[in-house]
Amino acid sequence: MRLMASSLYLPQHTETNEAVIEFFEQQNVSMQKIQSQLGRGTRHVLRDVSEDNTFSMAVESARQALEIGPLTIRDIDPILFVT
C-alpha cells in the first residue's frame, strides 16, 4: 500500500484564538505561551448552523484527492479518515 494523493477540507468560517485563550485562562491555564508557540492566529470552525459535518467534509476531501491523484474511485481499497 502506498499513498497516492491526499487532501483536506476546511470549513470556510474562521475565528481568532482569543475565545479559546479566554476560556482556558478562566480555568487558570495560560494559553498565551502555547498559542504564540503554535504561530496560528486563527482556526477553521463549523458554525452552530452549518451544512458541513465530519462526513460531508471527508467526502469533499476525498473528491479533491481523486481530482489531483492518478487514481479513480475503482482503484481505491481503503480511505483513511482522521479528525
N, C-alpha and C positions, 0 to 999 in steps of 0.2 A: 504494500500500500504506500502511496506517496501523495503528497499534497499538490494538486494541480492548479488550484485557484482559491483565493479567499476574498471575503468581502465583509463589510459591516454596514449596518444601517443605524443611523442615529435619529432620534426624534428631532423635529425642527425647532421645538421650543428650548431655549437655553435660559439658565438662571445663574446669577452670580453665586459665589460661595458664601456670601455674607449670612444668609439664613442658616446655613449648616454650621458655620462658625458660631453664630449666636446661640443656636440650640445646644451645642456641646459646651460652650463656655458657661451656660446656665447650669450645667451639670458639673461645673468646676473642672472641665477638661480643656486644656489650652490647645486650640486648633490652629492658631495663627502660625506657629512654627511648622506644623505639619503641612498646612496649605502652601506656605512660602517655599517649602522644600519640593513640593509636587510641581510647582510652577504653573498651575492651572487655575485661571481665574473664573472660569465658567464651566458649567456641566450641562449636558443634554438631559432633559427630563420630560416625562409624559405629563401633560396637564391632567387635571381631575376628569375632565370630559375630553376624551380623545378616541379617535378611531383606531389608533395604534395600540397594540398589546405585544407581549413577547412572541406570540405565534406569528402575527402579521409582520413584525419586524424581521423574524427569522426567514419567512418566505421571501420578503423583499431582498434580503441579503443573499439568499440562495439564487434568486433570479439574477442579481448583479454578478455573482460569481460565475454563473453559467454564461453570461454575456461576454465576460473578459477571458474566460478559460477556453481550452481547446476541446472540451467535452460537451456531450448532450446529456439530457436527463437519463437516457437509457444506459449511459456508461457508468453511472454512479451507483455504488453499493451503499456506503454509509454517508450520512450527513451529520457532522458534529455541531452541536448547539451548546454554546457556553454563554452564561449571563454573568 
